[in-house]
Amino acid sequence: MRLALGAIMVTHGYHKVFGGLHHFASMVGGMGLPRWLAYVSAFTELLGGLLILVGFFTRAAAFAICVNLAVAIWKVHLHNGLLGSTDRPGYEFPLAAATLAFALIFFGGGAIALDHVLRGGGGGASKR
């Protein structure tokens, strides 16, 4: 779950941050939201995705991504319906990604996450 969501969000955020951040800010502004939220959204996707990939601050990053995707569903995709059309995507994909993020909030990053290793559950000799 963590690796799939991390890869999706890093890819999604990378294209926003390095491929047209000002255009994305204009689009967000056109939806009635403050333009600065576009920067928050893009960096949440990129940096939150990286944190989720390595499993560091997994729950906090997953919460931020879940909120980000909920806003994307509400402001961008909801009016297109679940499936949308070829030129106006629906909310099925962001809903699936938000569901992964929601699950990570409660389950955490798992045994191979950096969070787990740093807390002492990394599989070495047990300390008694």
Order of alpha helices (4+ residues) and beta strands (2+ residues): alpha-alpha-alpha-alpha-alpha
